[in-house]
Amino acid sequence: MIRVDLRSDTVSQPSPEMRKAMYEAELGDDVYGDDPTTNALEAKAAEMLGKEAAVIVTSGTQSNLVALLAQAGRGDTVLLGTKSHILNAEAGGTSALGGIVLMPIQNDERGLLDPDVIKLAAAPRDHHKAPVTVLCVENTQNAAGGTALSPEEIKVMADAGRQHGLRVHMDGARIFNAAVALETPASELAADADTVGFCLSKGLACPIGSVLCGDADVIQEARRWRKMLGGAMRQVGVIAAAGVVALDTMIDRMVDDHANARKLAVALAEMPGIDIDLTTVETNIVRFSVPAHTGMEIAGRLKEEGVYINGGDSDLRFVPHYGIDSEDVDIAINAMNKVMAEVPVER
Ligand SMILES: Cc1ncc(COP(=O)(O)O)c(C=O)c1O
């Protein structure tokens, strides 16, 4: 039985207020552009991200996909980090569907990309090279432990790309976590990006959806790709309604998720056999490893205690979210203590 589910913030459930808004949402056919609730969400999202326009899409993956399809042509190269979600966890969609070449460059510990490496990779050469047209950055940077990149850090990367005319796409699946952690408006974090996508269904606790924001022309082009991918939806106001409520009620409360993440991280750091870098725990993601075991082994043991987390070959991840309170965090810490007392801490 699941007692505490910390696998991801994607498992969060909509609030009663969101469910009510979904039930009562005024609807139209969004493919004709006349779903008022969707139009309201898109206008609100565009304003909050400081962009001209926005389009609702089915998922974070689709948001990244339509953003890149709209800005990179077949045979173009997109630069992105070795730790990026687009590279590692989106099924190669940009290459399969858009004929786009993905060129990974090393992320540092916090998820930053070296501007000199960006410039070198983006520099135009002769006809041997596929033209590099887009740079992707991710904020927060999931695989680096949910690090929140500041506007200054993003600017350094974006400026390096712009020197060679690159457009910039930000995978801002969790941009509001970054905004809360840095006490900086999301629009400032996205100021150097041409397009920015954020997820409704992660820390914002909506059941479905993401929103891609950018200038009017690029969003128009993204709509065409969304249609081609079968992602244009009809009375999508039922989903957008939750999004509108989430943008009003779910951002400020993320401080609780961040505090819960910190509490978990500090407790883990005290347990023998655990490797964790507390400096990377800036938002709601807690990444760590148990060097003597695979992540899957530890996650499997923890599951027997009713605590669900994600574990891979080495890494493990706790992600507090709406619906997880400090009592749940205590249950998770106690379960983790029990597991660590039972497994050998050295190989
Ligand atoms: C940074 C990042 N980008 C994109 C996505 C994709 O979102 P979705 O699962 O909605 O496709 C995720 C999902 O976890 C993510 O962490």
The ligand as a MOL file (V3000), in Angstrom:
LIG
                    3D

  0  0  0     0  0            999 V3000
M  V30 BEGIN CTAB
M  V30 COUNTS 16 16 0 0 0
M  V30 BEGIN ATOM
M  V30 1 C 12.7780 19.0380 -16.8360 0
M  V30 2 C 11.6560 18.2940 -17.4700 0
M  V30 3 N 11.2640 18.6170 -18.6950 0
M  V30 4 C 10.2550 17.9890 -19.3160 0
M  V30 5 C 9.5660 16.9720 -18.6800 0
M  V30 6 C 8.4760 16.2430 -19.4350 0
M  V30 7 O 7.2280 16.4180 -18.9040 0
M  V30 8 P 6.0550 15.3790 -19.2150 0
M  V30 9 O 6.2880 14.2080 -18.3320 0
M  V30 10 O 4.8270 16.1490 -18.9000 0
M  V30 11 O 6.1370 15.0260 -20.6540 0
M  V30 12 C 9.9330 16.5890 -17.3910 0
M  V30 13 C 9.2150 15.5100 -16.7020 0
M  V30 14 O 9.5410 15.0770 -15.6400 0
M  V30 15 C 11.0130 17.2620 -16.7670 0
M  V30 16 O 11.4240 16.9360 -15.5370 0
M  V30 END ATOM
M  V30 BEGIN BOND
M  V30 1 1 1 2
M  V30 2 1 2 3
M  V30 3 2 2 15
M  V30 4 2 3 4
M  V30 5 1 4 5
M  V30 6 1 5 6
M  V30 7 2 5 12
M  V30 8 1 6 7
M  V30 9 1 7 8
M  V30 10 2 8 9
M  V30 11 1 8 10
M  V30 12 1 8 11
M  V30 13 1 12 13
M  V30 14 1 12 15
M  V30 15 2 13 14
M  V30 16 1 15 16
M  V30 END BOND
M  V30 END CTAB
M  END
